[in-house]
Amino acid sequence: MNSSINKTLIALLLAIKELQIPLSKDEQTILQDVGQQLDIDPDYWDFIEEQITALIEGNYTLNQLFKAKIRKLDALDGRIPREFLPNLAELKTELFGETKEIVTFDGSSNGENRNRTTQIIDITSTILKTENQDQTTKQLVFLEQISQYVDNYRYFNTYFTEFKNQTIIPTTEPLIHGQTYLLCINISPEPQGIDTTTFPDKTLTRVWNDQETLLLDVAVTSKDFHINATTKKLSLPRTGASDNLIFTVKPHKFDGRGYIQVELFYRGYLLQSKQLAILIIPTVGADIPESLRPPQSSRVIFTTTDLLTNEKLARLPERFLTIDVQVDMQDGTTDLRFLDRTQGNRELVSYETNLQSGLGSAIASVRKKLKAIASTKEGYQFKIQGDMPLLNTWLPQLADAGRRLYRLLLPENKSQTLGEDKGEKLRAALKPDSVIQINPINNPILGLRNTTIPWGLLYERKVIPSKQLQVCQQFQSHDIDCNSCPAKNDYNFVCPHAFWGYRYAIEQLPGWTNEESSYTPNLVWEINNTQPLHINFNVWRDFRFWKNHLPKLEKLGSVKMLVAEERIELQDIWATYSSDLDIIYFYCHGGIDEVENIPYLQLSDEKIYSNTIDALEVNWQHRPLVLLNGCSTGDYSPESYMNLINDFRGAGASGVIGTECPVPEMFAEPYALALLTRVFRGEPLGKAMLAVRREMLQQNLNPLGLVYSLYAPYEIALARAVTHH
């Protein structure tokens, strides 16, 4: 069922809820009939919709309420946070008290296999089949939550005015090259300006406490406009309109479309980002090119639905560096924006750099080096324990490639961008264990030869390539900053601590801006597990160590292993245990299909594609972690939004761990065991990955921990530890 049907049904329930005059007996009977039709055959939607429309149009008050709710849902793009919606069993318990479980002929509970695409239909049908539907809707907690959410949103407004008299410039008019304008930004219950973007108020629900205002950072950047100040503070009241921030802007582009990026931050966390597209003409009175696009338009290209809390913010590492990665809509190149909070809440510094043409080859080079380390017999393919000669053979090559990639990506030595600073403040601010947040905006990997950026392989220390280049023999006896190390400033030595993957915790967060569904998948920080921990273990049976791997995991804590060697077993587990799964673990092959150029995971009998996950329509209610312990599973396809990582996130996963290249089983097995040992204790995932990566290097002289990347918030952890005490 499409989102317009869901929107109609939600609007109907909300409108009935707000009716002050009770429904007539005839209206109640019609609604009961609609409920029966939705239950029996919702595919006859055209007929059902006719009944609903006739009922609404025959009741003036209901009609007005329904239209008002539709307008509000349209402004929200029909998206309702998924956690507001109860499952059918919860709803029936709330309506009827304890209900007797009905078991179907196949042994499953009635409604157990209903997927989330029919969830709103199931909910509506159940409510409408009751008597006195108007009274029923008033008593339901979830409808009150949705009603509050729909009624209390605010808009993220942007609009232009004349510089002298501050007259608002209509969105039907272009801007003129070389003239000065004011860009006004506010958050308000009333829409103003270029679009009707809604502000993610729900994200900040739990940080208000007794405060009446919050300070947000607003960053404005552009390659096509001169802007007098790139960052300002916005005072956001608990309710109502914020103050109006004013930026002075002047288009230096002669003609065509110019773009401005506007981003909102709270304590370094990106809340929302939108891009303004403005038609620029060379002179007053110049012809306006014919176009289907209006002269002024904008679109949201990143929205976070992280639920922030003061308690979490107080104990979690603050993000001092946020990197937005985005495709330039004009020339297809990729831009980076570095938002550096080295001065805490007092200052937000925005750097911008255009990725150079050699980036694709630099990424390929560093991945090729990593793959050679992991997949050749001369490297670590058959070795978990390394030694200094082996490390000296490979790590200098990886550092050299990582340094080239670092210099292409980072704003270091770009004097036009950073002035005299040249990145010194940024490097000084990034202490060991800092969390770096990567926001992939608007499909940022287009043009990068079908690959993500391997951030953990960036090498920030200078290096002199030569046959004499070797790993510092003393790195194991010094801290991450190499204090008192005699080779600290000697670039003939490679220091492993200069790799970002050993120095920092890196989180890559997906943005949710183009969902067609009325559900908004949340970026969550907690796996809602119970005991025992339910692990779906999907395996390629010809691997050597997996049968020994399972009992090791079971010894770590209170766990229930659900093993799938073939696709049909995976399908059965996902259907039966959808509401119980806490970890989805793929211990199997994976890669990119050579013909279709799409990612897959290889079980014993069949490959699992994006379409497979989509067709199974799973709804993982515990927000499980997905661990892809296979080949190149961290590379999602840049040519399609249908990729493995987004599919898992859409199914309800809290996060995904993927790999940058093929991983030998001899390393994959002990790495996963070490990582899950920490995760079972309740340790945050980002912290655990950084610690295991360092342990493997320090204790085993093995650098393959750099293979694993985190596509999730750093702080994801189990709600309940399961380790045996």
Protein Blocks (a to p, Z undefined) as FASTA:
>chain_A
ZZklmmmmmmmmmmmmmpmbdcdfklmmmmmmmmmmmmmmmmlmmlmmmmmmmmmmmmmk
lmmmmmmmmmmmmmnnopacfklpccfklmmmmmnopadddddfkopaehklpcfklmmm
mmmmmmmmpghkllmmmmpmklmmmmmmmmmgccdddddddfklopacdfkbccdehiac
dddddddfbdghjblcdcdfklmmmmnmmafbdcdddddddfkbccfbfbdcddddfbhc
ddddddddddfbfbdcddddddddeehiafbdcdddddddfbghiacdddfbdfbdcddf
bdcfbdcdfklmmmpccdfbdcdddddfklopacdddddfflojmbccdddddddfklmm
mmmmmmmmmmmmmmpcklmmlccbdcfklmmmmmmmmmmmmmmmmmmmpmghilklnomn
nommmmmmmgghiacddddehhllgoilopacdfklpcfbdcdddfklccdfklmmpcfk
opoiaklmmckbccfklpmklmpccddddddfkbfbfbdcdddfbdcddddddddddddf
kbmklmmmmmmmmmmmccdddddfbfklmmmmmmmmmmmpfbdcddddddddfklopacd
ddfkbccdfklmmmnopacfkopaddddbehklpccfkbcbdfklmmmmnopabdcddfb
dcdfklmmmmmmmmmmmmmnopafklmmmmmmmmmmmmnopaklmmpccdddfklccfbd
cbdZZ
